[in-house]
Amino acid sequence: MMKKINKKILVIEDEPSLLNALKDKLKQEGLEILTAKDGQEGWRKVCQKPDLVLLDLMLPKMPGEQILKLMNENGLIKKIPVIILSVKGDEANMQNCLKVWGAKDYLIKSNYTLEGIVKKIKKLLKI
């Protein structure tokens, strides 16, 4: 039995197969999971103050960048670490996400396994 870690991760991802894989993997690690399939739902759930947000950028209804900007404007970015998980790898966007809006990390989906993503999450949460 995996010991429960008292940390809540919000995964905002519109691709069902990846969302489910991440959810299952993080649950196996003993983490509590919230999920959102679009940007608007994601933003609502960010307001429930999870311990960390795993954020896709290309989302229906509201892009991930917008969620990041809102978190920045509302001061939530200082309290809740955000890891960007995206297919978009352009340098300008990465710099904006990290330097301007305060994301902690920017992972290109094709470069990371589920294990790699979990490692990054645990490192940020000091688990």
C-alpha positions as CSV (number, residue, x, y, z in Angstrom):
1,M,0.0,0.0,0.0
2,M,1.5,3.3,-1.1
3,K,1.6,5.8,1.7
4,K,-0.5,8.9,1.1
5,I,1.3,12.1,0.6
6,N,-0.8,15.0,1.7
7,K,-0.4,17.0,-1.5
8,K,-3.0,18.0,-4.1
9,I,-1.9,18.2,-7.7
10,L,-4.1,19.9,-10.3
11,V,-3.6,18.6,-13.8
12,I,-5.0,20.8,-16.5
13,E,-4.8,18.8,-19.8
14,D,-7.4,18.4,-22.6
15,E,-5.9,15.2,-24.1
16,P,-7.9,12.4,-22.3
17,S,-5.2,9.7,-22.7
18,L,-2.5,11.8,-21.2
19,L,-4.8,13.2,-18.5
20,N,-5.7,9.7,-17.4
21,A,-2.1,8.4,-17.6
22,L,-0.9,11.3,-15.4
23,K,-3.8,10.9,-13.0
24,D,-3.1,7.2,-12.6
25,K,0.6,7.7,-12.2
26,L,0.3,10.4,-9.6
27,K,-2.3,8.5,-7.7
28,Q,0.1,5.5,-7.6
29,E,2.6,7.9,-6.0
30,G,0.1,8.6,-3.2
31,L,-0.8,12.1,-4.4
32,E,-4.3,13.6,-4.5
33,I,-5.4,14.6,-8.0
34,L,-7.7,17.3,-9.3
35,T,-8.2,17.4,-13.1
36,A,-9.5,19.9,-15.6
37,K,-10.1,19.4,-19.3
38,D,-10.2,23.0,-20.4
39,G,-8.8,26.4,-19.3
40,Q,-12.0,27.8,-17.7
41,E,-12.5,24.7,-15.5
42,G,-8.7,24.8,-14.8
43,W,-8.8,28.3,-13.6
44,R,-11.8,27.6,-11.3
45,K,-9.9,24.7,-9.8
46,V,-6.7,26.8,-9.4
47,C,-8.8,28.9,-7.1
48,Q,-9.2,25.8,-4.8
49,K,-5.5,26.3,-4.0
50,P,-3.9,23.0,-5.0
51,D,-0.2,22.4,-4.0
52,L,1.0,22.3,-7.6
53,V,-0.4,22.8,-11.0
54,L,0.6,20.8,-14.1
55,L,-0.5,23.0,-17.0
56,D,-1.0,22.4,-20.7
57,L,-0.9,25.5,-22.8
58,M,-3.1,24.6,-25.7
59,L,-6.4,24.2,-24.0
60,P,-10.0,24.8,-25.2
61,K,-12.0,27.8,-23.7
62,M,-8.9,29.5,-22.2
63,P,-5.2,29.0,-23.1
64,G,-2.8,27.9,-20.4
65,E,-0.9,31.2,-20.8
66,Q,-4.0,33.0,-19.7
67,I,-4.3,30.9,-16.5
68,L,-0.7,31.6,-15.8
69,K,-1.2,35.4,-16.3
70,L,-4.3,35.3,-14.0
71,M,-2.3,33.4,-11.3
72,N,0.4,36.1,-11.6
73,E,-2.1,39.0,-11.3
74,N,-3.8,37.4,-8.4
75,G,-0.6,36.6,-6.5
76,L,-1.3,32.9,-6.6
77,I,1.9,32.1,-8.6
78,K,3.9,32.9,-5.4
79,K,1.9,30.3,-3.5
80,I,1.3,27.6,-6.1
81,P,4.1,26.2,-8.2
82,V,3.3,25.7,-11.9
83,I,4.9,23.2,-14.2
84,I,4.1,23.8,-17.9
85,L,3.6,20.6,-19.9
86,S,3.4,21.5,-23.6
87,V,4.0,20.5,-27.2
88,K,4.9,24.1,-27.9
89,G,8.6,24.6,-27.6
90,D,9.3,28.0,-28.9
91,E,11.9,30.0,-26.9
92,A,9.9,33.2,-26.6
93,N,6.9,31.4,-25.1
94,M,9.1,29.5,-22.7
95,Q,10.8,32.7,-21.6
96,N,7.4,34.4,-21.1
97,C,6.0,31.5,-19.0
98,L,9.1,31.2,-16.8
99,K,10.5,34.7,-16.5
100,V,7.4,36.9,-17.0
101,W,4.6,34.9,-15.5
102,G,6.5,32.8,-13.0
103,A,6.1,29.2,-13.9
104,K,8.7,27.0,-12.2
105,D,9.4,24.6,-15.0
106,Y,8.6,24.1,-18.7
107,L,8.5,20.6,-20.0
108,I,8.1,19.7,-23.7
109,K,5.8,16.7,-23.8
110,S,7.8,14.7,-26.2
111,N,10.9,14.9,-24.1
112,Y,9.5,13.5,-20.9
113,T,8.2,10.2,-19.6
114,L,5.5,10.0,-16.9
115,E,8.3,9.0,-14.5
116,G,10.2,12.1,-15.5
117,I,7.2,14.4,-14.9
118,V,6.6,12.8,-11.5
119,K,10.2,13.3,-10.6
120,K,9.9,17.0,-11.4
121,I,6.7,17.3,-9.3
122,K,8.3,15.6,-6.3
123,K,11.4,17.7,-6.6
124,L,9.3,20.9,-6.6
125,L,7.2,19.8,-3.7
126,K,10.3,18.5,-1.8
127,I,8.8,15.0,-1.5
